[in-house]
Amino acid sequence: MKALIFERFGGPEVLRYVDILDPILESGTVLIKMKAIGLNFADIYRRRGDYHLAGKAPYILGYEGAGVVEQIAADVDTIKVGDRVAFTDVPYANAELVTASVDHIIPLPEDITFEQSSSLLLQGLTAHYLVNDSYSVRRGDDILIHAAAGGVGQLLTQMCKMKGARVIGLTSSIAKQEAARKAGADEVLLYDSDWVNEVAQWSKGNKGVNAAYDSVGSTLLDSFTATRIKGTVVFYGMAGGNPPHIDPRMLMDTSKTLTGGDLWNHLVTRNDRIERAENLFEAIRQGFLQIEQPKRFSLQEGAEAHRLLESRTSTGKILLIP
């Protein structure tokens, strides 16, 4: 089969499209012929060597995708050949064929396309736990969303609006500002503005937002300043660098809450994956969630796709098509 591999850490130029051996079907697994693969910043970090990779080179990136089951192990009875399936946490997805544990498989309904699921699941499941578990968004809340034009940011915005909240977003450019507004944000500010004060002035009573979703990291203290007394800051990413240390006395004095978020603490069982994914699929059916048209690259063009994502000039999802 063909796969996108790399043998040393570095820039997009280390990626190569080559022939390798087909994966081996093991007990409790299925073999999937991939139709669409989601590209995520975690792939960038692994390619650079920022994230630890187990095993030895050559490495294959990718954890998110969708396709059709081609083979099943003898002990698999919940999935059959020909089933349409998707996943968010199966390694070595940047290939024509992928083996996946049954526990990690999400059935893909006929009315959801391979490209929709690969554009939605990882970021959508992240947004889902953020608005339901990390901080339970309520009708009437004022919510601040960092990187509001990104994949998670756009979905977070839509889910907060579904719950009856007002949303103010932050982006780095005019073009991204428009993308965030299109996703439903009530107001969108630029990072190079005096956004901390502007967020407070925008909020009800000029008291600050009820909750801030911070995926930038280096902005964490500013997020707290923009949040009202008894408000919550949800820290779930470090796209802008490591966060500063937070003085617990500040939390005590302001009655504010700092909470963290990691998807894999919320997707523990197959039922977790399926139930949350079905919530997302139903939101698409009902028209509550709109997914920006993804940018498509062939798997062979993986290096170019990495360059685009790494440039941070794109909005929405980037897909690799085998």
Buried (B, 14 or more C-beta within 10 A) or exposed (E): BBBBBBEEBEEBEBBBBEEBEEBEBEEBBBBBBBBBBBBBBBBBEBBBEEEEBEEEEEBBBBBBBBBBBEBBBEEBEEBEEEBBBBBBBBBBBBBBBBBBBBEBBBBBBEEBBBBBBBBBBBBBBBBBBBBBEBBEBEEEBBBBBBBBBBBBBBBBBBBBBBBEBBBBBBBBBEEBBBBBBBBBBBBBBBBEEEBBEBBBEBBEEEBBBBBBBBBBBBBBBBBBBBBBEEBBBBBBBBBBEEBEEBEEEEBEEBEBBBBEBEBEEBBEEBEEBEEBBBBBBEBBEEEEBEBBEBBBBBBBBBBBBBBBBBEBEBBBBBBBBB
